């Protein structure tokens, strides 16, 4: 739905304030919100909130990894046994969360002001599109992380891949 909202927004351009493309655009945003609310209300609460907690909070290992990247940006991967999410996934979540919030706020402001919202909606959409593109690249194109796509779509990954990339999480799940 995020991709549909972004693409329909691009299709609308600056001039469209009504019509079928606007309906698709608003519908995608509404369906995204309904899906998130539905997952929160009817999903596995314990698993959902545990995953969200693990995804949005940084621990000492994340801080150490970030520090090592800043101090030695070209050094090879350190091979830490990550939990369910690694630092890159957490950073992308924060960046996408902030950019999507900006897109929604600027979109509502732009729409409610008849298109005189200050022009921040377009740049926010571009940033969100780039971040979404990076996410899609890592999930679909990058051979090292491509097996995670099965986890996103079907909820399962190969045990060997999980052991290599998210060993701590695999140890918890295996108990």
WOMODA-V284884 format. One record per residue. N is the residue number from 0. NEAR is the number of other ideal C-beta (glycine too) atoms within 10 Angstrom. D_LAST is the distance of its C-alpha to the last C-alpha in Angstrom with 2 decimals. Layout:
N:NEAR:D_LAST + N:NEAR:D_LAST
//
This chain:
0:15:35.28 + 1:16:35.44 + 2:12:37.03 + 3:15:39.40 + 4:24:40.44 + 5:20:41.07 + 6:15:42.99 + 7:20:45.01 + 8:23:45.87 + 9:14:47.13 + 10:12:49.11 + 11:16:50.73 + 12:9:52.00 + 13:10:53.86 + 14:6:56.45 + 15:15:54.61 + 16:11:54.31 + 17:8:54.22 + 18:10:53.84 + 19:9:51.22 + 20:16:49.26 + 21:16:48.94 + 22:11:47.68 + 23:17:44.96 + 24:23:44.10 + 25:14:43.89 + 26:14:42.15 + 27:19:39.35 + 28:21:38.86 + 29:12:38.92 + 30:14:36.46 + 31:16:34.06 + 32:12:34.35 + 33:11:34.05 + 34:11:30.89 + 35:12:29.25 + 36:10:30.47 + 37:11:29.39 + 38:12:25.81 + 39:12:25.84 + 40:8:27.48 + 41:8:25.95 + 42:12:22.62 + 43:10:19.12 + 44:11:20.09 + 45:8:16.80 + 46:9:15.41 + 47:12:18.92 + 48:12:19.66 + 49:12:16.40 + 50:13:17.19 + 51:12:20.82 + 52:10:20.11 + 53:15:18.15 + 54:16:20.97 + 55:12:23.95 + 56:10:23.20 + 57:13:23.65 + 58:12:22.05 + 59:7:23.52 + 60:16:22.08 + 61:19:23.86 + 62:11:27.03 + 63:13:26.99 + 64:19:26.62 + 65:15:29.46 + 66:10:31.58 + 67:13:31.21 + 68:14:32.18 + 69:8:35.23 + 70:8:36.30 + 71:10:35.70 + 72:7:35.57 + 73:5:36.23 + 74:9:33.84 + 75:6:31.11 + 76:7:27.51 + 77:11:25.68 + 78:9:22.37 + 79:15:20.05 + 80:14:16.30 + 81:21:16.42 + 82:18:14.09 + 83:18:14.58 + 84:18:18.32 + 85:18:20.58 + 86:18:23.83 + 87:16:26.01 + 88:18:24.21 + 89:18:24.56 + 90:13:28.20 + 91:18:28.96 + 92:16:27.57 + 93:13:29.85 + 94:16:32.79 + 95:17:32.48 + 96:13:32.11 + 97:14:35.25 + 98:20:37.17 + 99:21:36.41 + 100:12:37.45 + 101:17:40.60 + 102:25:41.28 + 103:17:41.01 + 104:14:43.14 + 105:19:45.75 + 106:20:45.85 + 107:13:46.54 + 108:14:49.10 + 109:19:50.74 + 110:15:50.92 + 111:10:52.25 + 112:10:54.86 + 113:8:56.18 + 114:13:54.97 + 115:9:56.14 + 116:16:52.74 + 117:9:53.31 + 118:11:51.91 + 119:15:48.38 + 120:22:46.68 + 121:15:47.45 + 122:13:46.07 + 123:19:42.91 + 124:20:42.46 + 125:14:43.02 + 126:17:40.38 + 127:23:37.86 + 128:18:38.81 + 129:12:38.31 + 130:18:34.84 + 131:17:33.93 + 132:12:35.45 + 133:15:33.32 + 134:17:30.18 + 135:13:31.47 + 136:11:32.43 + 137:17:28.98 + 138:17:27.41 + 139:11:30.11 + 140:9:32.22 + 141:12:30.34 + 142:6:28.95 + 143:11:26.24 + 144:17:24.65 + 145:13:25.90 + 146:16:22.64 + 147:19:21.32 + 148:14:24.00 + 149:14:22.12 + 150:16:19.24 + 151:10:21.95 + 152:9:23.76 + 153:8:21.34 + 154:7:17.94 + 155:9:16.60 + 156:18:16.91 + 157:11:16.82 + 158:11:13.76 + 159:10:16.37 + 160:17:17.76 + 161:21:14.58 + 162:15:13.94 + 163:15:17.56 + 164:18:17.94 + 165:22:14.79 + 166:15:12.66 + 167:13:11.25 + 168:18:10.27 + 169:20:8.70 + 170:13:6.58 + 171:11:5.59 + 172:11:5.51 + 173:9:3.81 + 174:4:0.00
//
